[in-house]
Amino acid sequence: FTASAAPTIVASSGTVNLTAQPIAAAPTTLDLSQVDSTIINRIIDDTQNRGTMFLKVTNPLTIGANATVTFRSVAGTPAPDQITPITKPVVIPAASNATTPSVTTIPVSLTGQELRRLFGRDVDAVFSGSTGAGSTAVTPTQKISISSRVQVNFSLKEQTP
């Protein structure tokens, strides 16, 4: 009879050294299908800034990231209903220390044409890019979280497409 034991190590935190790492987040589907055409038609159809998506980013890590968010059609959308993807830069700041997360509101400007493309359908938001390099303290429960809200400038009268 022979027995051997594998040691179990339980760590509540640790420090890791990272080289820049790619960000490969799964798509998040945004249900914008309930935005009615009477609302959409009040957004001026041009290339000027007509609204802003505000991303509230909470980053507990002392490493930030240079990323992009791409808004695209949901997989399986019929070809005639697909949108041209919209890609915007997003810089995620690092936390200044290991005990106080960075909580930042990042504005993402959207043109009238982009808003009209997004509203009235489901779209996927996909984050990509790369993290910074360096040393950071981590715990098993830490994660970067992102929430959003949209501010749109409307016209009093309907715009003709």
N, C-alpha and C positions, 0 to 999 in steps of 0.2 A: 504494500500500500504506500503510494507516494502522494503527497499533497503539496501544492504550491499556491501561494497567494499573490495576487497582483495588488499593489498598493493603490488605494483610492485617495486622491488629493482633492479637497474641496477648497476652492479659493473664492474669497468674497471680493477681491479686487486684484488688479495687477497693472503693471506698466508695460506697454508694448512700444517697440520702435518700428515705425512703418516707413517704407518707401511710398511714393505716390501710388495710390491704388485706383483702379477704374471704378466708377460708379455704374452699377447695372441694376437699376431698380425696376421692379415689375410695373406695368402700366396701372394707373388708377383711373377708373372710368368716372367721368363727370357727367351727371344727368342734367344737360342744359336743354333737353327736349321740351320742357314745359314753358319755355320762353316763347310767348305767342308772337305771331307775325306782326300784330299791331304794335308791339314793343320794338321788334327788330326793325320795322320800317321807320321808326323814329330816330334811328342811329344814322348819322350822315355817312354815306358810302364813299369814303375817301381814305387817303393815306396819312391823315393827321391823327394825333393821339385823341381818341374819343372815349377812352376808359383806361382803368388800371386794375390789374389783379394784384392784391396785396397778399403776399405770402408771409405768414408768421412762422418763423423757423426757430426751433429750440434745439440748440446743439450743446450737449454736455461734454463734448470732447475738446481738447486743446489743439485740435487740428481742424482746419476749415476745408473748403472745397471750392473749386471753380467748376460750375456745372451749367447745364442748359436744361430747360424744360421745353419739351416738344408736345404740342397739341396736335393730335392726328385722329383720323377716323377710327372707330372701334373695329376690331377684326370682324370680318364677315359683312361689313357694310357694302351694299351693292355699288358697283363701279360708278353709276351716275350720281350717287349720293355722297361719294367720298370727297373730302376736302383736301386742299393743298396743305400739307403740314405747316405749322407755325412754330418756329424755334426762337426762344428768347434766352439770353444769358442770365445766370443767377449766381451770385457770389455768396457762399455760406460762410459767415465769419466763425472763427474759432472761439471757444470759451477762453476767458482770460486766465482761469485757473481751474483746477480739477474739482472744486467744490461748488462753483457758481456757473451754471449753464449760460451760454450766450442766447438771449432771446431778442430776435431782430425781426422787424417788418421790412420786407424787401418789395419795392414796387416794380411791377412788370407792366410796362406801357403796352396798350393794344390800340391799333388803328381802327377806324370805323369799318374798313373792309375786313379786318381780322375778327372783330366782334360779330359782324354779320355772318361770317363763316362759322363761328363757334355756336352761336345761339340757335335754338330750334332743333338740336340733335344731341345725341350722346357723343362725347369725344373722350379719347384717352389722353391723359397727361403722363409723359414719360420723362423721368430725370436721368441724365447721363453726365459724364464728365470725369473728373478725377479729384481725389483728395490731395491735400498737401502732404508733405513728408515730415516726420519728426517723431517725438516721443509723446505718448499720452497715457494717462491713467484710465482704466476701464473697469466696469463692473458688469456682471451678467445681465442686468436689467436696463442698461443704458441704451438709448436709441435717439436718433435725430428725428424730430417730429415736425410736420408741416401742416398748417391749416391755411385756408384762404378765404378771401371775400373779394367781391368785384364791385367797382364803382364805375358807372357808365354815364356819359353825358348824352342826354336825349334832346331832340328837337321838338318843339311844340307841335309842329305839323308833320304828317307822314311824308317820308321821302320816297320818290318814285324810284324803283330799281333800275 
